[in-house]
Amino acid sequence: MNRRRLTQRFPWLVPLRTWQRKKCFYLAMALDGSHYCRVRSPQRLPHLLFRSACPMYNTQTGFDMRYQRNKVYNLKLAAAPLDGLIIGPGETFSFCQAVRHADRQVRYKEGLTVVDGRLTTAYGGGLCQLSNLLFWLFLHSPLTLVERHGHLVKDFPEPPSDAPMGVDATICEGWKDLKVRNDTPDRFQIGIQFQGENIVGSLYGDRESGVRYEIRNGPAHYLRRGGQIYQRVQVLRLTFRPGEGEPVSSPLYWNQCAIGYPLPAGTPVEGEGEQASGRR
């Protein structure tokens, strides 16, 4: 039997625990020797390296659509300090550090988020769509991944995207962050725009190296454990360099998460002799 955390037994301690975690979180960053990027410029660097767009509204959550509208509001608030941010040579990008004071003047609204493994609503919910997008951009660059956390649960189908399965990055200020480091002599710049119902992410650079990246999946596996279905998939990166024939394939990581919605009929699930029903 799992022991309940102190904050689960005494919910009134949650604000104090959150304050403590955030203080320790940023103190550790101040002492870790990294130089975190802070410079923003309205002028774009000369070369567009990669761009991706995805819809912001998801009608398959099972929650009132006002939470999707709130998410869009939150995304625009958090995107403001990210748009134009430059990651210089030797600098590290931290999602939490970059958006830390985005709500200093205007508060975030209540959106969807996962708390203790359960989908619920909370202040600032929905920002993972922005960290997901940034992670997708970074994978198409030579930036070095320092910290990334996948979602433990996928509660509803994701909106259409050009990203394959398992390419996501959850964030939780004080606990989980998305970080990349620039180990190259070039600068990179983040661009975030909103076009209608889509959020558009762009990554710019000082120069066009001719190197091209493709992110792919290995075969997806579905496993049933204790009545819960899990998706396990490998994420691979193919690097195409000018003048070289075959691309270099690099395994990045294995991603595993619980699936909380019905899978397509006939999806094979390992560890059992029947097809997936999609029931949790």
KOLVOFI-494351 format. One line per 10 residues: for each residue x, y, z of C-alpha. Coordinates in steps of 0.5 Angstrom, whole numbers. Example, Ala and Ser with C-alpha at 12.3 -4.5 7.8 and 13.67 -1.06 7.14 Angstrom:
2
25 -9 16 | 27 -2 14 $
END
This chain:
280
0 0 0 | 3 7 -2 | 4 12 3 | 0 18 2 | 5 25 2 | 4 30 8 | 1 35 3 | -4 29 1 | -6 28 8 | -6 36 10 $
-8 40 4 | -7 46 7 | 1 45 7 | 1 45 -1 | 2 53 -2 | 8 53 3 | 11 46 0 | 10 50 -7 | 13 56 -5 | 19 52 -2 $
20 48 -8 | 20 54 -12 | 25 57 -8 | 30 51 -8 | 29 50 -15 | 31 57 -17 | 37 57 -12 | 39 51 -15 | 39 54 -22 | 43 60 -19 $
49 56 -16 | 49 51 -22 | 54 54 -26 | 50 55 -32 | 49 62 -36 | 41 62 -37 | 39 66 -43 | 35 72 -42 | 37 77 -48 | 31 78 -53 $
31 81 -59 | 25 84 -64 | 29 83 -70 | 29 75 -72 | 36 72 -74 | 37 71 -81 | 36 64 -82 | 29 60 -81 | 32 53 -79 | 25 50 -77 $
18 52 -76 | 12 48 -74 | 4 50 -72 | -1 46 -69 | -8 48 -67 | -9 50 -59 | -17 48 -58 | -18 41 -57 | -25 38 -57 | -24 31 -54 $
-22 33 -47 | -29 32 -44 | -28 38 -40 | -32 45 -42 | -29 49 -48 | -28 55 -43 | -22 51 -40 | -19 51 -48 | -20 58 -48 | -17 59 -42 $
-11 55 -44 | -10 60 -50 | -10 66 -46 | -5 62 -42 | -1 60 -48 | -1 68 -50 | 1 70 -43 | 7 65 -43 | 9 66 -50 | 11 74 -49 $
17 73 -46 | 19 67 -50 | 18 70 -57 | 25 73 -59 | 29 70 -54 | 36 68 -56 | 40 62 -54 | 47 65 -55 | 54 60 -55 | 55 57 -48 $
48 59 -46 | 42 55 -43 | 35 55 -44 | 30 54 -38 | 23 54 -40 | 21 56 -32 | 26 61 -32 | 24 64 -38 | 17 65 -37 | 18 66 -29 $
15 73 -29 | 10 72 -34 | 4 73 -29 | 7 78 -25 | 2 83 -28 | -3 79 -31 | -5 72 -27 | -6 66 -31 | -13 63 -32 | -15 56 -30 $
-14 51 -35 | -13 43 -35 | -7 40 -32 | -5 33 -29 | -5 33 -21 | -3 27 -17 | -4 23 -24 | -11 26 -25 | -13 30 -30 | -16 36 -27 $
-16 44 -27 | -11 49 -24 | -9 56 -25 | -4 56 -31 | -6 50 -34 | -5 48 -41 | 2 51 -42 | 5 44 -43 | 3 45 -50 | 8 51 -51 $
13 47 -48 | 12 41 -52 | 12 46 -58 | 19 48 -56 | 22 41 -55 | 20 39 -62 | 23 46 -65 | 30 44 -61 | 30 37 -63 | 31 40 -70 $
37 43 -68 | 44 42 -65 | 42 44 -58 | 44 39 -53 | 38 37 -49 | 39 38 -41 | 33 36 -38 | 26 34 -41 | 20 30 -38 | 15 26 -41 $
8 26 -39 | 6 20 -35 | -1 20 -37 | -4 22 -44 | -12 23 -42 | -14 25 -49 | -12 24 -56 | -8 30 -58 | -9 35 -63 | -6 34 -70 $
1 35 -71 | 7 34 -75 | 11 31 -69 | 11 23 -68 | 9 20 -62 | 13 21 -55 | 15 28 -57 | 13 32 -51 | 16 36 -45 | 12 37 -39 $
13 42 -34 | 12 44 -27 | 15 50 -24 | 19 48 -18 | 19 40 -20 | 20 39 -28 | 23 44 -33 | 25 44 -40 | 32 45 -41 | 37 46 -47 $
44 48 -48 | 48 51 -54 | 55 48 -55 | 56 51 -61 | 59 58 -64 | 52 60 -67 | 46 64 -64 | 39 61 -64 | 33 65 -63 | 26 63 -61 $
19 65 -65 | 12 64 -62 | 6 67 -66 | -1 66 -66 | -5 65 -73 | -12 64 -72 | -13 58 -68 | -6 56 -69 | 0 57 -65 | 6 57 -69 $
13 56 -67 | 20 58 -70 | 27 57 -69 | 32 62 -72 | 40 62 -73 | 46 66 -75 | 47 61 -81 | 44 56 -85 | 49 50 -84 | 45 45 -89 $
44 40 -84 | 37 37 -84 | 34 33 -78 | 28 28 -78 | 25 25 -72 | 22 19 -73 | 19 13 -68 | 20 6 -68 | 14 1 -67 | 9 3 -62 $
8 -2 -57 | 2 -2 -52 | 2 -6 -46 | -3 -8 -41 | -1 -8 -33 | -6 -8 -28 | -12 -6 -32 | -8 0 -35 | -6 1 -42 | 1 4 -43 $
4 6 -50 | 12 5 -51 | 15 8 -57 | 22 10 -58 | 24 16 -61 | 30 17 -66 | 33 22 -70 | 36 22 -77 | 41 27 -79 | 42 29 -86 $
49 32 -87 | 51 36 -94 | 55 31 -98 | 54 25 -94 | 50 19 -97 | 46 16 -92 | 43 20 -86 | 46 18 -79 | 41 15 -74 | 41 16 -67 $
36 13 -62 | 34 19 -57 | 30 16 -52 | 24 11 -50 | 18 14 -48 | 12 11 -44 | 6 14 -42 | -1 11 -39 | -7 12 -44 | -13 14 -41 $
-18 14 -48 | -20 8 -52 | -15 6 -57 | -17 4 -65 | -21 -2 -65 | -16 -8 -67 | -10 -5 -63 | -6 -10 -61 | -4 -10 -53 | 2 -14 -51 $
1 -19 -45 | -6 -21 -46 | -9 -25 -51 | -14 -20 -54 | -15 -14 -57 | -15 -7 -54 | -21 -5 -51 | -18 2 -49 | -22 1 -42 | -17 4 -36 $
END
